[in-house]
Amino acid sequence: MRILLAGGAGYIGSHVALVLLEAGHDVLVVDDFSNSSRTAIDRVEHLTERAIDLIECNLADLAASRAALRDQNFDAVIHLAGLKAVGESVAQPGRYYRTNLTSTLNLLDIMAEHHVSKIVFSSSATVYAPAAEGVQNLDEGQPAGHGITNPYGWTKAMNEQIIRDIQVSRPELEAVLLRYFNPVGAHPSGRIGEDPAGIPNNLMPFVAQVAIGRRDHLAVFGDQYPTHDGTGVRDYIHVMDLADGHLAALTSLRPGVATYNLGTGVGQSVFDVVRAFSDASGREIPYEIVAPRPGDVARAVADPSMANRDLKWKAKRSFAEACRDSWTWQSQNPNGYTAG
């Protein structure tokens, strides 16, 4: 198949592109490079020895997107385009709603115009309300779209609903919604990895930048949560496992909308991450405890059993491997892709 990969030059997108190419698919990347790099595409091509078709375009601009894709053929869409930082969404909610919702609506319109019915959508664990007391791991039956703590999560929940509603009006639409937990790590070659613009919004790249010396310490947002060491607990999934999940979802598409968690089922606290990354890098990670961030929850860990069963997919790589691969990437690319 020829896959339109929206946001394919980003962290997750570049790894998905690699897995798709290795599986024999052709890839058309559409990206506006607002938080991504052309170098990532070049390196994926080098790693796979295959070419990627690339269009620079902002999917939130319908006229420009229609013009850019008018003469393009594709069989399915994997939609990863959009803004993605929880804290930033609290500070800039209008920008998040405008960008994330409009790009999805536009992409669905373009799919209809091209008679394409297959879509895998990048959703998020942030669609879940904080876990009820006694609930350890979040499954797809947990409340979603109620009690969301940040605008980023709301855009994901709203996009899920948009896809469900459009599928009712277009019964031929085949959609899988993938609720990611926390992607970490990098390709083991160290050639592609996470290179956030500006100050990292996620824990792992911030820790890596402290380890490499780009930042002098880590800010730990709160140590009074009801967790085993007082810091927030998350389910960290290796980005290569996440990429494999997209390939599994693509091959499972059927008319209707299916929803799956992609995670490991195991939680790591902030202090667990600091210790594991220190072990992987052989370097101390200085940190400072600061006030909790608005919108953060104490614990978010997946129950991935539905994806394990229905998609025949399971996270295979350990958290230690994710730290090792992240350090390989960061140590080989201390300034990210800007070093070439």
Disulfide bonds with the S-S distance in Angstrom:
none
